[in-house]
């Protein structure tokens, strides 16, 4: 992504705040894992039994946890990238 485009996009994200960014990432990844688990369970026979429900709930919990961790890591990475771009522009 070009520098100017990234900076503008990240400035919009920063205004929303870290908490909302992480929460949004967490929910999106959690829902993706949940939907994938449901589709996978339907593809194996179409009936939900206890094992399928445990699998689906585990996928949702894992997706939410992974999404939260990923959101925090991505926020920190983008903050560093944003600050490097700004410091490079100030030295020019």
C-alpha positions, 0 to 999 in steps of 0.5 A, spaced: 500 500 500 502 506 498 505 511 504 500 516 503 494 511 502 496 507 508 497 514 512 490 516 511 487 510 512 490 509 519 489 516 521 481 514 520 482 508 524 486 511 530 481 516 531 476 510 532 481 507 538 485 501 539 479 498 543 474 498 537 479 496 532 481 490 536 474 488 538 472 489 531 477 484 529 476 479 534 468 479 532 470 478 525 475 473 526 470 469 531 464 469 526 469 467 520 471 461 525 464 460 527 461 460 520 466 455 517 465 450 523 458 450 522 459 449 514 464 444 516 459 440 520 453 441 515 458 438 510 459 432 514 452 429 515 447 435 516 445 433 523 448 437 529 450 432 535 454 434 541 461 433 538 459 438 532 456 443 538 463 442 542 467 443 535 463 449 533 463 453 540 471 451 540 471 454 533 468 461 536 472 461 542 478 460 538 476 465 533 475 470 538 481 469 542 485 469 536 482 475 533 483 479 539 491 477 539 491 478 532 488 485 533 492 487 538 498 485 534 496 488 528 494 495 531 501 495 534 504 493 527 500 499 524 502 504 529 510 503 528 509 503 521 505 510 521 510 513 526 516 511 521 512 514 515 511 520 519 518 521 522 521 520 515 516 525 512 519 530 518 526 529 516 525 530 509 
